[in-house]
């Protein structure tokens, strides 16, 4: 089960990157508000059907009423993530954006584990976790440097091509 959970986590990461790319393209094609509306509807309709078909602990109406603050909070966070990622992917590329997303997730989850935020089990930060975060940050730095190097090569090639044309 542990290996399966690791594989599912990896698959989720792959799907998140594809999801972000699709959202970015859709946002450019139809506008971010329309894309977010369709995304929300496509998620909400099956969820409502499942809630109706499968009895909820608190019942359908009470689950909707008591869960409203959670739905609202989650939806606001989702909107912020959607907007930021759509903007970021367009400007820094998918690879850079998602490496930074993963770094943010690692740091955020480490803080949540340290303090047991939102009901998560307390898992104190240790030296190995800090070292792993520093290594990941070094990887992010190298990725950013490689992007700036490739941008410099691109602009040099563009200048060379422009000189050859004129």
Secondary structure, DSSP 8 states (H G I E B T S, - for coil): -HHHHHHHHHHHHHHHHHHHHHHHHHHHHH-HHHHHHHHHHHHHHHHHHHHHHS--TT-HHHHHHHHHHHHHHHHHHHHHHHHHHHHHHHHH-HHHHHHHHHHHHHHHHHHHHHHTGGG-------HHHHHHHHHHHHHHHHHHHHHHHHHHHHHHHHHHHHHHH-
